[in-house]
Amino acid sequence: MTATAMYISREEYDRQPLLIRQGAIELWGVLLARSVDCCRTRYLYSFNAFYVEMCYDTLNGKLTCICSFSRIDRLDRYLSQMDFNQFGISLA
């Protein structure tokens, strides 16, 4: 069984309950990156025409927030932590 694509606007997505948003990302989102700091693990997903960041508490693993955004500059946090050599990309 294959999953079918799902389209939803960012505004409609943001109006959904937390668990519905989490399920939609896990089913139809494309995982792009992961970032870990002292208290949170963040996962960045691409979903339709916007991005979604899901944050989990590093101590108990519980979901703490889901934030959607479309501004490209919000990706800087992830780009600065990525190792592009793993993709064979040289930025020099």
C-alpha positions in Angstrom: 0.0 0.0 0.0 1.4 3.4 -1.0 0.7 6.7 0.7 -1.1 9.3 -1.4 0.1 12.9 -1.5 -1.8 15.3 0.7 -2.2 19.0 0.0 -3.2 21.5 2.7 -2.4 25.2 3.0 -0.2 26.4 5.8 -3.1 28.4 7.3 -5.4 25.3 7.3 -2.6 23.2 8.7 -2.0 25.6 11.6 -5.7 25.5 12.5 -5.5 21.7 13.2 -5.0 20.2 16.6 -1.5 19.3 17.6 -1.8 15.6 17.2 -3.4 16.0 13.7 -0.5 18.2 12.6 2.0 15.7 14.0 0.3 12.8 12.2 0.2 14.7 8.9 3.9 15.5 9.0 4.8 11.9 9.9 2.6 10.6 7.0 3.2 13.1 4.3 6.1 15.3 5.3 9.6 15.0 3.9 12.3 14.9 6.7 15.1 17.3 5.7 17.2 17.7 8.8 17.7 17.2 12.5 19.2 19.5 15.0 20.1 18.8 18.7 20.8 21.4 21.4 21.0 21.1 25.2 17.3 20.7 25.8 15.6 20.0 22.4 15.8 17.8 19.4 14.3 19.5 16.4 13.2 17.9 13.1 12.7 19.9 10.0 10.2 18.8 7.4 9.1 20.0 4.0 5.3 19.8 3.6 3.6 21.2 0.6 4.7 24.8 0.1 6.0 25.4 3.6 8.3 23.9 6.3 7.5 22.4 9.7 9.7 22.2 12.7 8.8 19.6 15.3 10.6 20.0 18.7 11.0 17.2 21.3 12.3 17.4 24.8 15.6 15.6 24.9 15.0 14.3 28.5 11.6 12.7 28.1 11.2 12.6 24.3 7.8 14.3 24.4 6.7 16.6 21.6 6.9 20.2 22.9 5.9 22.3 19.8 5.2 22.3 16.1 5.9 25.4 14.1 5.2 26.0 10.5 7.0 28.7 8.4 7.7 29.6 4.8 10.5 32.1 5.3 13.8 30.6 3.8 16.0 32.5 6.4 14.5 30.2 9.1 16.5 27.4 7.5 19.9 29.0 8.4 20.0 27.1 11.8 19.9 23.8 9.9 22.2 24.8 7.0 24.9 25.9 9.4 24.9 22.4 11.1 24.8 20.3 7.9 27.8 18.4 6.6 27.5 18.9 2.9 30.5 16.6 2.3 28.2 13.6 3.1 26.3 14.6 -0.1 29.5 15.2 -2.2 28.9 18.9 -2.2 31.8 21.4 -1.8 30.9 24.9 -0.7 34.4 26.2 -1.2 
